[in-house]
């Protein structure tokens, strides 16, 4: 069996990219008839669809009043509310509720997991994962690529196309997600789920992860330092190549998640300035970016194939610069985002369950 570092499928993708970049855009996937594509599980998506439609049609001031604790409401919608402590308070509440996840961990690991919560990231190295190669090879054929938010322009409202910008994200099927988690589980330590939970802000596990194959080259909207939203979000990045300074390493401002004052100030400023292109996932630019990098330690995650970085992307982060002719190829992954109320119930139940287990042991 090949070691993870000798992945032939990644070399194949690099060659295809060099020969014909359009290969990754062109898809001839035969679409099934509508009735054949509808599954029972899709019925359960209807409430979510109605919720999102209702949110979009709701007037701005009512969005702030009715959806303040929801992950869908990334930033204040009205300038009036952005002049208050609204975003600061709900960000502080999210941090407090998310920190409750730590109270259901064994005492022997709590210090390490608290460090992960405060810093906003956790990294480890995976090896001997050649079983994933077959799944990577197949997802190119059955999945239509999307940009997944990596737009070929910066979110400054100018919509100026970035030359040489390329991004293609292929989502794995539910069945293949299960296979990937099964493969990765075999080489993980028992503490992984604790780190993941601390970053997500609620008790979860590797098996809750879903994956996509990410192929990017050049700069895109994710090259700007930004936060995804006000509430905790756990994302992961598994490097399928050696990644150096010029190959788009994931970069993170350590400790920025727990600084509610700084984050809410930048969000409110974006709303007040009418920067609606980036106020939901606030961008740091110019002297503010420079001050932020001086205030927090900028972690640039360079490393060899198999590096696995987990991060709470409610903290500030970006895709590092890319000056290589080769695309950066990674597995991007994450767990579902949860609203503050949902996280609170999950964490309280987990604490109760943990306390009960201690009582039963004693």
DASUL-V592816 format. One record per backbone hydrogen bond with DSSP energy under -0.5 kcal/mol. CO is the residue of the C=O (numbers start at 1). NH is the residue of the N-H. If there is no record, write none. Layout:
# DASUL-V592816
CO_NH ; CO_NH
This chain:
# DASUL-V592816
3_6 ; 4_7 ; 7_11 ; 8_12 ; 9_13 ; 10_14 ; 11_15 ; 12_16 ; 13_17 ; 14_18 ; 15_19 ; 16_20 ; 20_23 ; 21_24 ; 22_25 ; 22_26 ; 28_30 ; 33_36 ; 33_37 ; 34_38 ; 39_42 ; 39_43 ; 40_43 ; 40_44 ; 41_44 ; 42_45 ; 43_46 ; 45_49 ; 46_50 ; 47_51 ; 48_52 ; 49_53 ; 50_54 ; 51_55 ; 52_56 ; 53_57 ; 54_58 ; 55_58 ; 59_62 ; 59_63 ; 60_64 ; 61_65 ; 62_66 ; 63_67 ; 67_70 ; 69_340 ; 70_73 ; 72_74 ; 78_82 ; 79_83 ; 80_83 ; 81_84 ; 81_86 ; 85_89 ; 86_90 ; 87_91 ; 88_92 ; 89_93 ; 90_94 ; 91_95 ; 92_96 ; 93_97 ; 94_98 ; 95_99 ; 96_100 ; 97_100 ; 98_101 ; 99_102 ; 100_103 ; 101_104 ; 102_105 ; 106_109 ; 106_110 ; 107_110 ; 107_111 ; 109_113 ; 110_114 ; 111_115 ; 112_116 ; 113_117 ; 114_118 ; 115_119 ; 116_120 ; 116_121 ; 119_255 ; 120_312 ; 122_310 ; 124_308 ; 129_132 ; 130_133 ; 131_135 ; 132_136 ; 133_137 ; 134_138 ; 135_139 ; 136_140 ; 138_141 ; 138_142 ; 139_143 ; 146_169 ; 147_150 ; 149_151 ; 151_153 ; 151_221 ; 152_162 ; 154_156 ; 154_159 ; 159_161 ; 161_163 ; 162_165 ; 166_217 ; 168_215 ; 169_146 ; 169_171 ; 170_213 ; 173_177 ; 174_178 ; 175_179 ; 176_180 ; 177_181 ; 178_182 ; 179_183 ; 180_184 ; 181_185 ; 182_186 ; 184_187 ; 185_188 ; 189_192 ; 191_194 ; 191_195 ; 192_196 ; 193_197 ; 194_198 ; 195_199 ; 196_200 ; 197_201 ; 197_202 ; 205_208 ; 206_209 ; 210_334 ; 211_172 ; 212_214 ; 212_332 ; 213_170 ; 213_215 ; 214_330 ; 215_168 ; 216_328 ; 217_166 ; 220_223 ; 221_224 ; 222_319 ; 225_284 ; 226_317 ; 233_235 ; 233_313 ; 234_335 ; 235_311 ; 236_333 ; 237_239 ; 237_309 ; 238_331 ; 239_306 ; 242_244 ; 243_303 ; 244_247 ; 246_323 ; 246_324 ; 249_320 ; 250_301 ; 251_318 ; 252_254 ; 252_299 ; 253_256 ; 256_259 ; 258_260 ; 259_263 ; 260_264 ; 261_265 ; 262_266 ; 263_267 ; 264_268 ; 265_269 ; 266_270 ; 267_271 ; 268_272 ; 269_273 ; 270_275 ; 271_274 ; 274_276 ; 275_278 ; 275_279 ; 279_282 ; 282_227 ; 283_285 ; 284_225 ; 285_288 ; 285_289 ; 286_290 ; 287_291 ; 288_292 ; 289_293 ; 290_294 ; 291_295 ; 292_296 ; 297_254 ; 297_299 ; 298_300 ; 299_252 ; 299_301 ; 300_302 ; 301_250 ; 303_243 ; 304_307 ; 306_126 ; 307_239 ; 307_309 ; 308_124 ; 308_310 ; 309_237 ; 310_122 ; 311_235 ; 311_313 ; 312_315 ; 313_228 ; 316_253 ; 317_226 ; 318_251 ; 318_320 ; 321_248 ; 327_329 ; 328_216 ; 328_330 ; 329_240 ; 330_214 ; 330_332 ; 331_238 ; 332_212 ; 333_236 ; 334_210 ; 339_343 ; 340_344 ; 341_345 ; 342_346 ; 343_347 ; 344_348 ; 345_349 ; 346_350 ; 347_351 ; 348_352 ; 349_353 ; 350_354 ; 351_355 ; 352_356 ; 353_357 ; 354_358 ; 355_359 ; 356_360 ; 357_361 ; 358_362
